[in-house]
Amino acid sequence: RAALMYLFDNGVAPYVSYSESFSPSANLDENGDLLDATEAEQYELGLKYQPVGTADRDSVAVFQIDQDNVANLIQTVGNNPSYYRPIGKVRSQGLELEAATRVTQNVTLQASYTYTDVEVQKSTTGTEGKTPVATPEHMASAWGSYEFLDGVLNSLKTGLGVRYIGTSWANESNTLKVPHYTVVDANIKYDLANVGLKGVTAQLNANNLFDKDYVGACYSEYRCYYGAERSVKATVTYDF
């Protein structure tokens, strides 16, 4: 990895970065042999901005990722086991936007958006120009939180947010779409030092608050999965 950033006095910070990576594969081909590792190169150019004297943060970035030896599931019928095949080269290009601001002493807002254009550039399965499965073009999220700053509720922090995942393809030929979905999350956090328990924090997180039914992802016409149901998790931590 290599990166370069310059911070101007007004809080503007342009940057450029480059990275190379590899990911060993656990997938087997039709002969039962492990596939070669997936290798990748990433270029990113961006701009970050934090106005002097504030907690606000804004950023924009454009990126390109080239992957080689990307594994692709070959679905078979009958009793023949399915297997994987390296399809060649996949290129991802896109844009990321993020913003966070403190509206008042109590209220903070943050939001993000990602646009990703993914294309198979070289393929052993004849899918050049297609989009790989389970790769949505649009993703967005927004989160708002409110923190009490005085009284018995001092340090009580509540939050509510939404996550949006756009449509994606369920098959290599790009003829079957997975619908987009939006889910709501929430949390509440309280520092128990206000009731005499110094160092103790209690937190409650709820994902998919309204228990929405949705298809989380498809990896072929025959392998689709529902998204996670509502989950609620309570944690208590003690710092000493």
HUNOR-V443962 format. One record per backbone hydrogen bond with DSSP energy under -1.0 kcal/mol. CO is the residue of the C=O (numbers start at 1). NH is the residue of the N-H. E is the energy in kcal/mol with one decimal. If there is no record, write none. Layout:
# HUNOR-V443962
co->[CO;CO]
nh->[NH;NH]
e->[E;E]
This chain:
# HUNOR-V443962
co->[2;4;8;11;12;13;14;15;16;17;18;19;21;23;27;28;29;33;38;39;40;41;42;43;44;45;46;47;48;49;51;57;58;59;60;61;62;63;64;65;66;67;68;70;72;74;77;83;85;88;88;89;89;90;91;92;93;94;95;96;97;98;99;100;101;106;107;107;108;109;110;111;112;113;114;115;117;119;120;122;127;130;137;138;139;140;141;142;143;144;145;146;148;151;153;156;157;158;159;160;161;162;163;164;165;167;168;169;171;176;178;181;183;184;185;186;187;188;189;190;191;192;192;193;197;199;200;201;202;203;204;205;206;207;208;214;217;223;225;225;231;233;235;237]
nh->[18;16;11;50;8;48;6;46;4;44;2;42;40;38;35;84;32;29;23;68;21;66;19;64;17;62;15;60;13;58;54;100;49;98;47;96;45;94;43;92;41;90;39;87;85;83;80;74;72;69;70;121;122;67;119;65;117;63;115;61;113;59;111;57;109;147;103;104;145;101;143;99;141;97;139;95;93;91;129;89;130;120;116;166;114;164;112;162;110;160;108;158;155;154;156;148;189;146;187;144;185;142;183;140;181;137;178;134;174;170;168;165;163;209;161;206;159;204;157;202;194;195;197;196;200;239;192;237;190;235;188;233;186;231;211;227;225;219;216;217;207;205;203;201]
e->[-3.0;-2.1;-1.8;-1.7;-3.1;-2.3;-2.0;-2.4;-2.6;-2.2;-2.7;-2.6;-2.6;-2.1;-2.2;-2.7;-1.9;-2.6;-2.6;-2.8;-2.3;-2.5;-2.0;-2.1;-2.5;-2.7;-2.3;-2.1;-3.2;-2.3;-1.8;-2.7;-2.8;-2.2;-2.7;-2.7;-2.4;-1.9;-2.5;-2.9;-1.9;-2.4;-1.5;-2.6;-2.2;-1.7;-1.1;-4.0;-1.4;-1.3;-1.1;-2.5;-1.6;-2.9;-2.6;-3.0;-3.5;-1.8;-2.7;-2.0;-2.3;-2.5;-2.6;-2.5;-2.8;-2.1;-1.3;-1.4;-2.5;-2.9;-2.9;-2.4;-2.2;-2.8;-1.9;-2.2;-2.2;-2.7;-3.3;-1.4;-2.3;-2.8;-2.5;-3.0;-2.9;-3.4;-2.4;-2.3;-2.4;-2.5;-2.0;-2.8;-2.8;-1.8;-2.5;-2.7;-2.9;-2.7;-2.0;-2.6;-2.5;-2.1;-2.2;-2.3;-2.2;-1.1;-3.4;-1.8;-1.5;-3.4;-1.4;-2.6;-2.5;-3.5;-2.6;-3.1;-2.6;-2.7;-3.2;-2.5;-1.4;-1.6;-2.5;-1.5;-1.8;-2.6;-2.3;-2.7;-2.8;-2.8;-2.0;-2.9;-2.5;-1.9;-2.5;-3.2;-2.6;-3.0;-2.1;-1.3;-2.5;-2.8;-2.8;-2.4]
